[in-house]
Amino acid sequence: MLTQIIALLIFIALFAVGAVRGVQIGVLMLVGAAGTGLLFTDMAVEDIIAEFPLSIMILLAGVTYFFAIAQENGTVDKIIDWALERVGSSAVLLPVVFFLITGGIAAMGAPLAGLVMMPVGMQVARKYGVDYALMGLAICFAIGAGGFAPTSLYGIVTYSTAHDAGIDLSPFLLFGIAVAVYLVMLAVAYFMYGRSLFSKTTVAAAAHAEAGGGAHSGNASAGARTGSAQSTISRGSASASSVAFGEDDEDEALFDSSSSSETVESSPFTFAQILTVIFMVGLIGTVVVLAALGQEPDIGLLCFMFGAILSLVDPKTGKAAIPKIDWPTVLLVGGIITFVGVLQNMGAVDLLGEGAEAIGSPLIAAFVLCIVGGLVSAFASTTGILAALVPLALPLIAAGGVPGWALIAALGVCSAVVDVSPFSTLGATVVATAPVEDKPRLTRILVKFGMSMVVIGPVALVGGLVVPAMVF
């Protein structure tokens, strides 16, 4: 038992050191897995390496490669601009529209790619008098919801880990649960920060704000026209895309407040962009059809196939997409799962299961696990937490009393809903892209909202998902 405890302490220590020092946790975990396996078990180097999840690596690499090509050839920006041009100027609907667009982008492999919409959303919020807190939360919620799509990172890590453990968790069910939770959170955000948008006085208030130079009043115009707004939105989309994909770190890319009275006309989709859109639709359709037929679609290989075709059509974008494959996440997830494999081999994970049984109530143990996931994720990588905690929940599931699919889904969503905290990437981006005078207020709001979800999330997910699954 002593060696098992030491191994668990090493695992926790490496995670903490990596987070505090800013070191790639996957690298530390691979080294730690090798050292722990060789020192405390009879595992050979080959056995330790065999714990690396090659299937997840192919899945993550294929998805991020395909959607990197879609970004490189301009398809993603084109879809954004096309959608925003058809939004209109109904301020009350703008957060919902940004939720839908951002969710679609986040579903394209890398959830944080949805941050491309944050600077754009803040510009639109300023122009139409939408509360910055509402717009920022809507975009954060969309990133979380889209991230659990079968083609995106949170969903891939969660359901792949569950499947590897023999737990039948449908990726579409997981996605549906996440979307439902985030839609409820969006409704709450509307109630807290968007009630003024439904008032009839918003037309006059927004007109006054526009005449006064765009002062932020928390109200909006339902009848203002989009003339110069489309120019601002289109330019904002382009600059935001550069920031999100690491092409431009200058502050002015985030806070370009200038506007143009000229209407920007969209250029037509190119052949490569049309083909990319067809492949996007084809990817979703193939996954849905195969899943309906009871087959297990290999999303990673499908994405590599579509990416290879697009590379043949446009070799330049194919080459540019290679460095944008999300190798850091592949390494992060691979390193953590490799170490967890070593822990499972030496019985350390079973020790946690015995500790969960000692609590006496599987329901309380599930609740505690979800709280731990949310609390740690508020300050660390959500992907890393998912890769670490999902396997550690398996003993609790094996002990009986808690349906595996429900607990894994609850744990995954609980680890993500706290990401609006300003201590995480999403919340920090909300604050960073807001005007200076609004930053203190937004920070206070996001701290309260994010930290409250550490408790509210587990209460809602365990009470609304795990308990009914146990009963029925």
C-alpha positions in Angstrom: 0.0 0.0 0.0 2.9 2.3 0.7 4.2 2.2 -2.9 0.7 2.9 -4.2 0.3 5.9 -2.0 3.8 7.2 -3.0 2.9 6.7 -6.7 -0.4 8.7 -6.3 1.6 11.5 -4.5 4.1 11.6 -7.4 1.2 11.9 -9.8 -0.4 14.8 -7.9 3.0 16.5 -7.3 3.8 16.4 -11.0 0.5 17.8 -12.0 0.9 20.6 -9.4 4.5 21.4 -10.3 3.6 21.5 -14.0 0.7 23.9 -13.5 2.7 26.2 -11.1 5.9 26.3 -13.2 4.2 26.4 -16.6 5.9 23.2 -17.7 4.3 20.8 -20.2 2.5 18.4 -17.9 2.5 15.7 -20.5 6.3 15.6 -20.5 6.5 15.4 -16.7 3.9 12.6 -16.7 5.7 10.5 -19.3 8.9 10.8 -17.3 7.1 10.2 -14.0 5.3 7.1 -15.5 8.6 5.6 -16.6 10.3 6.3 -13.3 7.3 5.0 -11.2 6.8 2.0 -13.3 10.5 0.9 -13.3 11.0 1.7 -9.6 7.8 0.4 -8.0 6.6 -2.3 -10.4 8.0 -5.1 -12.6 6.8 -3.3 -15.8 9.4 -3.2 -18.6 9.9 0.0 -20.6 7.9 -1.6 -23.5 5.0 -2.2 -21.1 5.0 1.4 -20.0 5.2 2.8 -23.5 2.3 0.5 -24.5 0.1 2.5 -22.1 0.3 5.5 -24.3 -3.1 5.9 -26.0 -2.3 5.8 -29.7 -6.0 5.7 -30.7 -6.7 9.0 -28.9 -3.5 10.5 -30.4 -4.7 9.7 -34.0 -8.1 11.1 -33.1 -6.8 14.4 -31.8 -4.2 14.8 -34.5 -6.7 14.1 -37.3 -9.4 16.4 -36.0 -7.1 19.3 -35.4 -5.3 18.8 -38.7 -8.5 18.9 -40.7 -9.9 21.9 -39.0 -6.6 23.7 -39.1 -6.8 23.4 -42.9 -10.3 24.8 -42.7 -8.9 27.8 -40.9 -5.9 28.2 -43.1 -7.9 28.3 -46.4 -10.3 30.9 -44.9 -13.3 28.6 -44.6 -13.8 29.3 -40.9 -13.6 33.1 -41.3 -15.9 32.9 -44.3 -18.5 31.0 -42.4 -18.2 33.5 -39.5 -18.6 36.5 -41.8 -21.5 34.8 -43.7 -23.4 34.1 -40.5 -22.8 37.6 -39.0 -24.0 39.3 -42.1 -27.3 37.6 -41.6 -27.6 38.4 -37.9 -29.5 41.6 -38.2 -29.4 44.1 -35.3 -31.8 42.6 -32.8 -29.7 43.1 -29.7 -31.6 40.6 -27.6 -30.7 37.8 -30.0 -27.0 38.7 -30.4 -25.7 36.7 -27.5 -27.7 33.7 -28.8 -26.2 34.2 -32.3 -22.7 34.4 -30.9 -23.4 31.3 -28.8 -24.4 29.3 -31.9 -21.5 30.5 -34.1 -18.9 30.1 -31.3 -20.3 26.6 -30.5 -19.9 25.6 -34.1 -16.3 26.8 -34.1 -15.5 25.1 -30.8 -16.9 21.8 -32.2 -14.2 21.9 -34.9 -11.6 20.0 -32.9 -10.1 22.6 -30.6 -12.6 24.3 -28.2 -10.3 27.3 -27.5 -10.5 28.2 -31.2 -13.9 29.6 -30.3 -12.0 32.4 -28.6 -11.8 33.9 -32.1 -15.3 35.3 -31.4 -14.5 37.0 -28.1 -13.0 40.3 -29.5 -15.8 40.3 -32.1 -18.5 39.8 -29.5 -17.1 42.6 -27.3 -17.1 45.0 -30.3 -20.7 44.1 -31.1 -21.7 44.3 -27.4 -20.3 47.8 -27.2 -22.1 48.9 -30.4 -25.5 47.5 -29.5 -25.4 48.1 -25.7 -25.3 44.4 -24.7 -23.9 43.9 -21.3 -20.3 42.7 -21.6 -20.9 40.1 -18.9 -23.7 38.5 -20.9 -21.8 38.5 -24.2 -18.7 37.1 -22.6 -20.6 34.4 -20.7 -22.5 33.4 -23.9 -19.2 32.9 -25.8 -17.6 31.0 -22.9 -20.7 28.7 -22.6 -20.6 28.1 -26.4 -17.0 27.0 -26.2 -17.8 24.6 -23.4 -20.9 23.2 -25.2 -19.1 22.9 -28.6 -16.1 21.4 -26.9 -18.1 18.3 -25.9 -19.1 17.6 -29.6 -18.0 14.2 -30.8 -15.5 16.0 -33.1 -14.0 18.2 -30.3 -11.4 17.9 -27.6 -13.5 17.6 -24.4 -15.8 15.1 -25.9 -13.0 13.1 -27.5 -11.1 12.8 -24.2 -14.2 12.0 -22.2 -15.9 9.4 -24.3 -12.7 7.8 -25.6 -11.5 7.3 -22.0 -14.8 5.9 -21.1 -14.9 3.5 -24.1 -11.4 2.3 -23.3 -12.6 1.4 -19.9 -15.6 -0.5 -21.3 -18.2 2.1 -20.3 -20.9 2.6 -22.9 -21.1 6.4 -23.1 -22.6 7.7 -26.4 -20.7 10.7 -27.7 -24.0 12.2 -28.8 -25.6 11.8 -25.4 -22.6 13.4 -23.8 -22.8 16.3 -26.3 -26.6 16.6 -25.7 -26.1 16.8 -21.9 -23.4 19.5 -22.2 -25.6 21.6 -24.6 -28.6 21.3 -22.3 -26.6 22.4 -19.3 -25.0 25.4 -21.1 -28.3 26.5 -22.5 -29.7 26.6 -19.0 -26.7 28.6 -17.9 -27.2 31.0 -20.8 -30.8 31.5 -19.7 -29.6 32.3 -16.2 -27.1 34.8 -17.7 -29.9 36.5 -19.7 -31.9 36.8 -16.5 -29.0 38.3 -14.6 -27.5 40.6 -17.2 -29.9 40.8 -20.1 -33.3 41.7 -18.8 -33.0 45.3 -20.0 -32.7 44.0 -23.6 -36.3 43.0 -23.5 -37.5 46.4 -22.5 -39.2 48.7 -25.0 -36.9 51.5 -23.9 -33.9 49.8 -25.5 -34.5 51.3 -28.9 -34.2 54.9 -27.6 -31.4 54.0 -25.2 -29.3 52.4 -28.0 -30.0 55.3 -30.3 -28.8 57.6 -27.7 -25.7 55.5 -27.1 -24.9 55.5 -30.8 -25.3 59.3 -31.0 -23.1 59.7 -28.0 -20.2 57.7 -29.4 -21.2 54.2 -28.3 -21.2 54.6 -24.6 -22.0 51.3 -22.9 -25.4 51.5 -21.2 -26.5 47.9 -20.9 -29.4 48.5 -23.3 -29.8 47.9 -27.0 -31.7 48.8 -30.2 -33.9 46.3 -31.8 -34.4 48.5 -34.8 -30.9 49.8 -35.5 -29.6 48.9 -39.0 -26.4 47.1 -39.6 -24.8 49.4 -42.2 -21.4 50.2 -40.7 -21.7 47.4 -38.1 -21.1 44.8 -40.8 -17.8 46.5 -41.6 -16.8 46.5 -37.9 -17.8 42.9 -37.5 -16.0 41.7 -40.6 -12.8 43.4 -39.6 -13.2 42.2 -36.1 -13.6 38.7 -37.3 -10.4 38.8 -39.3 -8.3 40.3 -36.5 -9.8 38.0 -33.9 -9.0 35.0 -36.0 -5.4 36.1 -36.1 -5.3 36.5 -32.3 -7.0 33.1 -31.7 -4.5 31.2 -33.8 -1.5 33.0 -32.5 -0.8 35.2 -35.5 -1.2 38.5 -33.8 -0.6 39.4 -30.2 -1.0 43.1 -30.4 -3.6 44.7 -28.2 -5.0 46.8 -31.0 -6.1 43.6 -32.7 -8.5 43.1 -29.8 -9.6 46.7 -29.2 -10.0 48.2 -32.7 -12.9 50.5 -31.9 -12.9 52.3 -35.2 -15.8 51.9 -37.6 -16.4 52.4 -41.3 -19.5 53.6 -43.0 -18.8 51.4 -46.0 -20.6 48.1 -46.3 -18.2 45.2 -46.7 -19.4 42.9 -49.5 -18.5 39.2 -49.1 -16.5 37.6 -51.8 -17.8 34.3 -53.0 -16.6 31.0 -51.6 -13.6 29.5 -53.4 -13.5 25.9 -54.7 -11.3 24.8 -51.8 -13.7 26.5 -49.3 -16.8 24.9 -50.8 -15.0 21.6 -50.7 -14.1 22.1 -47.1 -17.7 22.9 -46.2 -18.9 19.8 -48.0 -16.3 17.7 -46.0 -17.5 19.4 -42.7 -21.1 18.4 -43.5 -19.9 15.0 -44.7 -17.9 14.4 -41.5 -20.9 15.1 -39.3 -23.3 13.1 -41.5 -20.9 10.1 -41.6 -20.6 10.1 -37.9 -24.3 10.3 -37.3 -25.2 7.7 -39.9 -22.6 5.2 -38.7 -23.6 5.7 -35.1 -27.2 5.1 -36.0 -26.2 1.9 -37.7 -24.4 0.7 -34.6 -20.9 1.2 -36.0 -18.0 2.9 -34.4 -16.8 5.6 -36.7 -13.1 6.5 -36.6 -13.3 10.3 -36.6 -9.6 10.7 -36.7 -9.1 8.7 -39.8 -12.0 10.4 -41.5 -10.5 13.8 -40.7 -7.1 12.7 -42.1 -8.8 11.5 -45.3 -10.6 14.8 -45.8 -7.4 16.7 -44.9 -5.4 14.7 -47.4 -7.8 15.5 -50.2 -7.8 19.2 -49.3 -4.0 19.1 -49.2 -3.9 17.7 -52.7 -6.3 20.5 -53.8 -4.3 23.2 -52.1 -0.8 21.9 -51.0 0.1 25.3 -49.4 -2.7 25.3 -46.8 -2.1 21.6 -46.2 1.5 22.3 -45.4 0.7 25.3 -43.2 -1.8 23.2 -41.2 0.8 20.6 -40.1 2.3 22.8 -37.3 -1.2 23.6 -36.1 -2.0 20.0 -35.2 -2.6 20.2 -31.5 0.5 18.3 -30.5 0.7 19.9 -27.0 -2.7 18.4 -26.2 -1.8 15.1 -27.7 1.3 15.0 -25.4 -0.7 16.3 -22.4 -3.4 13.7 -22.7 -1.0 10.9 -23.7 1.3 11.6 -20.7 -1.5 11.7 -18.2 -3.2 8.5 -19.5 0.2 6.7 -19.6 0.8 7.5 -15.9 -2.7 6.5 -15.0 -2.1 3.2 -16.8 1.0 2.6 -14.6 -1.1 3.5 -11.5 -3.8 1.0 -12.6 -1.1 -1.7 -13.2 0.2 -1.3 -9.7 -3.2 -1.2 -8.0 -3.1 2.4 -7.0 -6.4 3.2 -8.8 -8.0 0.3 -7.0 -6.9 1.8 -3.8 -8.8 5.0 -4.6 -11.8 2.7 -5.3 -11.5 1.3 -1.8 -11.4 4.8 -0.4 -14.5 5.7 -2.3 -16.3 2.6 -0.9 -15.1 3.7 2.6 -17.2 6.9 2.2 -20.2 4.6 2.5 -22.3 6.3 -0.1 -21.6 6.0 -3.9 -23.6 9.1 -4.4 -21.6 11.2 -2.0 -18.4 9.9 -3.5 -19.6 10.9 -6.9 -20.5 14.3 -5.6 -17.1 14.8 -4.0 -15.3 13.7 -7.2 -17.3 16.2 -9.3 -16.4 19.0 -6.8 -12.7 18.1 -7.0 -12.9 18.1 -10.8 -14.5 21.5 -10.9 -12.3 23.1 -8.3 -9.0 22.0 -9.9 -10.2 22.8 -13.4 -11.0 26.4 -12.4 -7.3 26.9 -12.1 -5.8 24.3 -14.4 -6.2 22.7 -17.8 -9.7 21.3 -18.3 -8.4 18.7 -20.8 -5.8 17.6 -18.3 -8.3 17.2 -15.5 -10.6 15.2 -17.8 -7.7 12.9 -18.8 -6.8 12.4 -15.1 -10.1 12.2 -13.3 -12.1 10.1 -15.7 -9.9 7.0 -15.3 -9.7 7.6 -11.5 -13.5 7.5 -11.4 -13.5 3.9 -12.7 -13.1 2.2 -9.3 -16.2 4.0 -8.0 -18.1 2.8 -11.0 -16.7 -0.8 -10.7 -17.8 -0.8 -7.0 -21.4 -0.6 -8.2 -24.3 1.7 -7.4 -23.3 4.5 -9.8 -24.1 4.2 -13.5 -20.8 4.7 -15.4 -22.1 6.7 -18.3 -23.9 9.2 -16.0 -20.9 9.7 -13.6 -18.5 10.2 -16.5 -20.8 12.7 -18.2 -21.4 14.6 -15.0 -17.7 14.6 -14.2 -16.8 15.9 -17.6 -19.3 18.7 -17.6 -18.6 19.7 -14.0 -14.9 20.1 -15.0 -15.8 22.5 -17.8 -18.6 24.7 -16.4 -16.2 26.5 -14.1 -14.0 27.7 -17.0 -15.7 31.2 -16.9 -13.5 31.9 -13.9 -11.0 34.7 -14.7 -8.3 32.3 -13.5 -8.9 30.1 -16.5 -8.2 30.8 -20.2 -11.8 31.6 -21.1 -12.6 33.9 -18.2 -9.3 35.7 -18.6 -10.0 36.3 -22.3 -13.4 37.9 -21.4 -11.6 40.3 -19.1 -8.8 41.0 -21.5 -11.0 41.9 -24.4 -13.4 44.2 -22.4 -12.8 48.0 -22.1 -10.5 49.0 -19.3 -13.3 50.6 -17.2 -15.3 47.4 -17.2 -12.5 45.0 -16.3 -12.9 45.2 -12.5 -16.7 44.6 -12.7 -16.2 41.7 -15.1 -13.6 40.1 -12.9 -15.9 40.2 -9.9 -18.8 38.7 -11.9 -16.7 35.9 -13.3 -15.1 35.0 -10.0 -18.5 34.7 -8.4 -20.0 32.9 -11.4 -17.1 30.5 -11.9 -16.5 29.7 -8.2 -20.3 29.2 -7.6 -20.3 26.6 -10.4 -17.8 24.5 -8.4 -20.7 23.6 -6.1 -23.8 24.3 -8.3 -22.4 22.2 -11.2 -22.0 19.0 -9.1 -25.4 19.6 -7.4 -27.2 20.0 -10.7 -25.3 17.2 -12.6 -25.3 14.6 -9.8 -28.8 15.5 -8.7 -30.2 15.8 -12.2 -28.3 13.1 -14.0 -26.6 10.6 -11.7 -29.5 10.2 -9.2 -32.2 9.6 -11.9 -29.9 7.1 -13.7 -29.5 5.3 -10.4 -33.2 5.2 -9.8 -34.3 4.2 -13.3 
